[in-house]
Amino acid sequence: MRSFVRIGGKGKNQGMPGSRNRQGAEGKLDELNTRVAMIQALIPLGLEAVNDLLQEEVTQLAGPRYSRTGGIPGYDRWGGQPGSLYLADQKVAVHVPRVRDTNRDQEAPLASYHALQDPRRANDAALRKVLKGLSCRDYASCVDAVPETFGLSPSTLSRRFKRASAKKLAELAERDLSAYDVVAIFLDGKTFGDDEMVIALGVTLGGQKVVLGFVQTATENERVCSAFLRGLLDRGLQIEKGILCVIDGAKGLRKAVDRVFANRAAVQRCQWHKRENVVGYLPTGKQATFRRKLQHAYDQPTYARAKRALKKVRSELKLLNESAVASLDEGFEETLTLHALGLFKELGRSFKTTNCIENLNALIANRTGKVDSWKNSEQKHRWLATALLEIEPRLRKVCGHRRLVRLRSALQLSPKGCVGQVA
C-alpha cells in the first residue's frame, strides 16, 4: 500500500551529496506541496504515509540515519516529539522527528510538517461538508474513520465554517466586475426564510456564467433593486455596449432595470412565466390547450410569425377570459425581444426563459435546504455567497455561446437604444 502513496519517493531523494546547500533543499518545496496535497486526500492511507514524508525531509536535511555523509552540513538528527497535523478535515496525532541546525544552534523546522498543520485546508473541507447538508450536530459521527483522530466538535466545525464562509462573502462582494465582458444578465429572486435574495447571474461574451452579486429584500421592489443594480455598476459592470436582461416579469425589478440601465438594456421577459400566468386565469379543462397554443406561438422562428400567432391566441382568449387577455398584453412585446433581435433560433434555448438562473437557484437549494432556521441576515449572506462561489465553476457555458457576438451587435443596433441611441 505504501508504494502507492510514495509517488516520486525515497529512491530519488536519499543520499543527497554534502555539496547540496540550503537553496537546493528549498528548491524541493514545489514537489513537497504536491506531496502534501496528495497525502491529505488519501485518508486513511495518508496517515500511514505521513511518517515517510517527514522522514524523507529529515534525510534531505541531515542525511541517512547512522551515516556520516549526505544531507546539508551542519544539520543533525535531534530525536522527536509528539505533534499533530490535519488530514482532510481531521486533526491527527503523530510523532514528529526533529532536526537541529548546529550552525545557528536552533531547531530546523520541517516544511512538510508545517504544511500539514495548515488549518485552511481543513476549513475548506469542513465548509464543503456543511454546505452539502451535513449539520454541525451530526459531524462527529460522519467524519472519516481514522482511529487516531482527535475529532472536531460541532462548535469547532461551526467556527471554521463561519470563518471560511465569511471569506467567501467578502470575495463575492468585492469582486471586480470590470474583468468580465458581460453581454446578458439573468435576474431572479431566491427565498431565504422570510426574505428574498435577488441574484444577478451574468453571461460573458464567451458564454461563461458568472455570479455578479445578490441583495436581500422583503420583495423585489424597485428601490432596493435599483440600488442593487447601481452597486453592480459601481463595481465595474460595463453596459455601454448594450446588455440583455432576462427577467420573470416582477414589476419592481423591471422598473429598476429601466431606471438604472436606461437605454442600454433590452429586456427579455420569460416566456415560460408569461405562458403560465396567462393559462392560470383559465378553467382547468382549457389550460392544456392554450398552453400548447401559446408555446407554439412563442416557438415561431421570426418576430412577424410569432406576433401573428400570439395575436390569434389573444383573439381566442378574448372570448373566454378578459383577465387572461390582460395578462398576455402586459409585457407582450418583451416576450418577443429575441425574435425582434433576429436571434431567437440561435439563442432562444438559453435566453427565452429564466431557466439558467432557476437552475442556479435549485443548486443553491441543494446546499442550503437543510437549514432549519435562519438566525440573522449575516448567516444568510454567508451561506448564499459560499453556495454561489462553490457552484459557479461547475456552471456550463450557455447554449449558442458562439452566437453571442451577434447578440452584442444586435443590441448595439437595437431601436431600444443600446450604445447611446434613444428609442
Helices and strands as residue ranges (DSSP letters): H 2-5, H 10-13, H 22-26, H 29-41, H 45-62, E 75-87, E 90-101, E 106-108, H 111-116, H 119-131, H 139-142, H 154-173, G 177-179, E 182-192, E 195-204, E 209-217, H 222-234, E 243-247, H 251-261, G 262-264, E 265-269, H 271-279, H 284-298, H 303-318, H 322-329, G 333-336, H 337-340, H 344-351, H 355-368, H 377-391, G 392-394, G 401-403, H 404-413, G 418-420
